[in-house]
Amino acid sequence: RDVYKRQRLRYINDFPLPDEAERRKIWEQVIPPFAVKTELDFDFLARQFPMSGGNIRSVVFNACLQSAAANGEKKLLMKDVLIAVKREYDKMNRAVSLEQFGQYAKNIDDLE
């Protein structure tokens, strides 16, 4: 007897991206407590880069790895976060322009 029939899920749930205020909170919450985050511009990150919470978490994780490898410190630098943002957009196959990086564009200009 086949009591349990296998069925495919036929539903797709769309979750809206968090708004700017929610993204700012996510940026602040996913930074590890041991990381020094005084140089980060959370308002800019939340405003300029509409991403899901999972994408933001991935950015922070990769930026922490990059920052630790580059300077061996627990200080998270804006440059490392922006490079990780650029790479996350690349992974998502979404375009991001230098204009989106505003005053920080010089930090990722050489990645283009």
Secondary structure, 3 states (H helix, E strand, C coil): CCCCCCCCCCCCCCCCCCCHHHHHHHHHHHCCCCCECCCCCHHHHHHHCCCCHHHHHHHHHHHHHHHHHHHCCCECCHHHHHHHHHHHHHHCCCCCCHHHHHHHHHHCHHHC
